[in-house]
Amino acid sequence: MFTRRDQLIQRTGEFGVGRYDFLKQLINEFTKTTVYENKRQTLANLANFAYDPINYNFIKQLHVIDLFLAELSNGDEELIHFALGGLCNIACDPESRDYIVALNGIKLISDLLLHDNEEISLNALTTLFYLFESHNIVIPNDLKSTVMQYESSNNRRFKNLGSVFLQTYLDNGK
């Protein structure tokens, strides 16, 4: 649910921990913990915070996008899944979208399109969908052929997402 600044102040209270400080604590917990469950939960929380536009500036200031992108190479399916979710959520913000593209995010995310975990593959294509939204980027041929595999899949979710991607970006001459 989207939040307004006055709602945050009302819920946080006069002496409560502000959103920026709370996100900073989450990042600190994520980087310092050695307990896998804490790391997983913290990354999931950061991904959820990336959904609300009121958090976009905090996320940019705290370099959470860098953290999400770094986790794509982690090798742990749950952490990759949450990192992609965070990137997908924040990709609605044009400034964040530009930042992800500038940091080679398209390549990092494209590498996950044929992942064995269906959720990771679908999240990767959904995130790319948002990244291409406002960019005049030519879709690489290897990405086109991968998305065409989605479109010809027997899996309805892959088929539908692949079709929408191709109709949106390839039928428009990209």
Beta strands, then each sheet from edge to edge (+ up, - down):
end
